[in-house]
Amino acid sequence: MSKKSAYEAKTPDDFGHIHYTEEENAVWRDLVARQLPAVARHMAAPYRAGLAKMALPRDRVPQCTDLSATLGGLTGWRVEPVPALIGFGKFFGMLSERTFPAASFIRSRKDFDYIKEPDIFHEVFGHTPLLTDPRFAGFSQAIGKAGLKAEPEDYSWLIRLYWFTIEFGLTREGGQVKALGSGLASSPTELPWSVGEGASGKPILRSFDVTDILRTPYRIDIHQPLYFVLEDLDDLFAAADRDLMADVKAAQARGLFAPTYEDEAG
């Protein structure tokens, strides 16, 4: 999570405002225009409701100050610009304080279809809608608080619960699989793939289980071959009240599952 970024962070001015160029605003505009139809078709109701509440601008990159004003009135959260990649310790600490870290740059046209690291489109279009919901916001804060109790060697275990839910979680609505996670909402190619409407093949779907999730390895630079499906969203919210570090220790004692993907060497 703290590997070197291919992009340079943009620095806010004294008023918390970030200057984006006309081309950067155009990239945001085109990303939103392309993604909205897929969101309407494939994203779960809580995300769509949150997106409506955020009322994000379609023609320019939003400012974190404006996003914070909206979220602050709904769930007490705020959005703070950060470099593209931050360490797990800082990430957990910010979540524990109801602060969402948002990479301040936006992708170039070269990475328009797919970017390996989070940019402002992923952070804002992907994450802020669920943070309008007190239940999802509470779960994210619980992950952060658990991270404060974790040792560095535990970070990669705990983050899997966030990865397979808030980032790449699925749920079921009316008998249909719908996407819930931010990484899916902001990805034009992975969103249809995740719900079984990709151009070729289908992913593996497994039932939501905290210990199983903590034991499941993943890669950040590919479409996920495996997703966990929440049949009842209350199961996710109940996880916020668990002793998550006890869950991590139980998962560590049982060990990781075999990966469902090839390693980076192929």
C-alpha positions in Angstrom: 0.0 0.0 0.0 3.0 2.3 0.4 4.8 1.3 -2.9 6.0 4.0 -5.2 3.3 5.7 -7.2 3.6 6.5 -10.9 1.8 9.8 -10.3 2.6 12.9 -8.4 0.3 14.1 -5.7 -1.4 17.5 -6.1 -1.1 19.9 -3.2 -4.0 21.9 -1.9 -3.6 25.7 -1.5 -4.1 27.5 1.8 -7.9 27.2 1.4 -7.8 23.4 0.8 -8.5 23.9 -2.9 -6.6 21.8 -5.5 -6.2 23.2 -9.0 -7.0 20.8 -11.8 -6.3 21.5 -15.4 -9.0 21.6 -18.1 -7.7 18.2 -19.3 -7.9 16.7 -15.8 -11.5 18.0 -15.5 -12.3 16.5 -18.9 -11.0 13.1 -17.8 -13.3 13.3 -14.7 -16.2 14.3 -17.0 -15.6 11.4 -19.4 -15.1 8.8 -16.6 -18.3 9.8 -14.9 -20.3 9.8 -18.2 -19.0 6.3 -19.1 -19.5 4.8 -15.7 -23.0 6.1 -14.8 -24.9 3.6 -17.1 -23.0 0.7 -15.7 -23.6 1.9 -12.1 -27.3 2.1 -12.8 -27.3 -1.5 -14.1 -24.9 -3.3 -11.8 -24.4 -1.4 -8.5 -26.4 -2.2 -5.3 -29.0 0.1 -4.0 -27.0 1.5 -1.0 -24.3 2.7 -3.4 -26.7 4.3 -5.8 -28.6 6.0 -3.0 -25.3 7.4 -1.7 -24.2 8.6 -5.1 -27.4 10.6 -5.3 -26.8 12.1 -1.9 -23.3 13.1 -2.9 -24.5 15.0 -6.0 -21.0 14.9 -7.4 -20.2 17.4 -10.2 -20.1 15.8 -13.6 -17.9 18.3 -15.4 -15.0 18.8 -13.0 -13.0 17.0 -10.3 -14.7 17.7 -6.9 -12.9 19.4 -4.1 -12.3 17.6 -0.8 -13.6 20.6 1.1 -17.0 20.3 -0.6 -17.1 16.5 -0.2 -16.3 16.9 3.5 -19.1 19.4 3.9 -21.6 16.9 2.5 -20.4 13.9 4.4 -20.0 15.9 7.6 -23.6 16.7 7.7 -24.6 13.0 7.0 -22.2 10.8 8.9 -19.5 13.1 10.4 -16.9 12.0 7.9 -14.5 14.1 5.9 -12.2 13.6 2.9 -8.5 14.5 3.1 -6.2 14.6 0.1 -3.1 12.4 0.4 -0.4 11.1 -1.8 -1.5 8.2 -4.1 -0.3 5.4 -1.8 -0.1 5.6 2.0 1.0 3.0 4.6 -1.5 0.7 6.3 -0.8 2.3 9.7 -1.8 5.8 8.4 -4.8 4.4 6.5 -6.2 2.7 9.6 -5.5 5.7 11.7 -7.4 8.0 9.4 -10.4 5.6 9.2 -10.5 5.5 12.9 -11.0 9.2 13.0 -13.7 9.2 10.3 -11.4 10.6 7.7 -11.2 9.1 4.3 -7.8 9.5 2.6 -8.2 10.5 -1.1 -5.4 10.4 -3.6 -5.3 13.9 -5.0 -4.3 13.2 -8.7 -6.5 11.9 -11.5 -5.4 9.3 -14.0 -4.1 10.3 -17.4 -5.8 9.3 -20.7 -3.2 6.5 -21.0 -4.7 4.8 -17.9 -8.3 5.8 -18.7 -9.6 2.3 -18.9 -7.6 0.8 -16.0 -5.3 2.2 -13.4 -3.4 0.0 -10.9 -3.5 2.5 -8.1 -6.2 4.6 -6.6 -6.8 8.1 -8.1 -9.3 10.8 -7.1 -12.0 9.2 -9.4 -11.7 5.9 -7.5 -11.6 7.6 -4.1 -14.5 9.9 -4.7 -16.8 8.3 -7.2 -16.1 4.9 -5.7 -15.9 5.5 -1.9 -17.9 8.5 -0.8 -21.3 7.2 -1.7 -21.2 4.4 0.9 -19.8 6.8 3.5 -23.1 8.7 3.3 -24.7 5.6 5.0 -24.1 5.5 8.8 -23.9 1.7 8.7 -21.2 1.5 6.1 -19.4 4.5 7.6 -19.5 2.7 11.0 -18.0 -0.5 9.5 -15.1 1.5 7.9 -14.4 3.2 11.2 -14.4 -0.2 13.0 -11.8 -1.4 10.5 -9.7 1.6 11.4 -10.0 1.1 15.1 -9.1 -2.5 14.8 -6.0 -1.5 12.8 -4.9 0.7 15.7 -4.7 -2.4 17.8 -2.8 -4.4 15.2 0.9 -5.0 14.9 2.5 -4.3 11.5 2.6 -8.0 10.7 -1.2 -8.1 11.1 -2.0 -5.3 8.7 -2.1 -7.4 5.5 -4.5 -9.8 7.2 -6.9 -7.2 8.5 -7.1 -5.2 5.3 -8.5 -8.2 3.5 -11.8 -7.7 5.3 -11.9 -4.2 3.9 -10.7 -5.3 0.5 -13.4 -8.0 -0.1 -16.3 -5.8 1.2 -15.9 -2.0 0.9 -13.5 -2.3 -2.1 -14.7 -5.4 -3.9 -17.8 -6.7 -2.2 -20.9 -8.1 -3.8 -24.4 -8.5 -2.4 -27.7 -10.0 -3.6 -30.8 -8.0 -4.4 -34.0 -9.6 -5.6 -32.1 -12.8 -6.5 -29.5 -10.9 -8.6 -25.9 -10.3 -7.7 -25.1 -6.6 -7.5 -21.8 -4.9 -6.9 -21.2 -3.0 -3.6 -17.5 -2.1 -3.5 -15.9 1.1 -4.5 -13.3 -0.6 -6.7 -16.1 -2.0 -8.8 -18.1 1.2 -8.9 -15.1 3.0 -10.4 -14.0 0.3 -12.9 -15.6 0.2 -16.3 -14.3 -3.3 -17.0 -14.3 -5.0 -13.6 -17.8 -4.0 -12.7 -19.6 -6.1 -15.3 -17.1 -8.9 -14.8 -17.8 -9.1 -11.1 -21.5 -9.7 -11.6 -21.0 -12.3 -14.3 -21.5 -10.2 -17.4 -17.9 -10.0 -18.5 -16.8 -10.6 -22.0 -15.4 -14.0 -21.2 -15.7 -16.3 -18.2 -17.1 -15.7 -14.7 -15.5 -15.1 -11.3 -15.7 -17.4 -8.3 -18.4 -16.4 -5.9 -18.3 -17.4 -2.2 -20.5 -16.6 0.7 -19.5 -13.9 3.1 -17.5 -15.3 6.1 -15.1 -13.1 8.1 -12.5 -15.8 8.8 -12.6 -17.1 5.2 -12.1 -13.5 3.9 -9.1 -12.9 6.2 -7.5 -16.1 4.9 -8.0 -15.2 1.2 -5.0 -13.6 -0.6 -5.5 -11.1 -3.4 -3.7 -9.0 -6.0 -4.3 -5.4 -6.6 -3.3 -5.2 -10.2 -5.8 -7.6 -11.8 -9.5 -8.2 -12.0 -10.4 -10.2 -8.9 -11.0 -13.9 -9.8 -12.9 -14.3 -6.5 -15.6 -12.3 -4.7 -17.5 -12.7 -1.5 -21.3 -12.2 -1.7 -23.3 -10.7 1.2 -26.8 -12.3 1.2 -27.7 -9.9 4.1 -26.0 -6.6 4.6 -26.6 -6.9 8.3 -23.9 -9.6 8.3 -21.4 -6.9 7.3 -22.6 -4.4 9.9 -22.5 -7.1 12.6 -18.8 -7.6 11.8 -18.1 -4.1 13.1 -19.0 -5.3 16.6 -16.7 -8.3 16.4 -13.3 -8.6 18.0 -11.6 -8.3 14.6 -8.1 -8.8 16.0 -9.2 -12.1 17.5 -10.5 -13.0 14.1 -7.2 -12.1 12.6 -5.3 -14.3 15.0 -7.8 -17.2 14.3 -7.2 -16.8 10.6 -3.4 -16.7 11.0 -3.6 -19.9 13.0 -5.4 -21.6 10.1 -3.2 -20.1 7.4 -3.9 -18.6 4.0 -5.9 -20.3 1.3 -4.2 -21.2 -1.9 -4.4 -18.2 -4.3 -7.0 -18.3 -7.0 -4.7 -16.4 -9.4 -1.3 -16.8 -10.9 1.6 -14.9 -9.2 3.0 -11.8 -10.9 5.7 -13.9 -12.5 2.9 -15.7 -14.4 
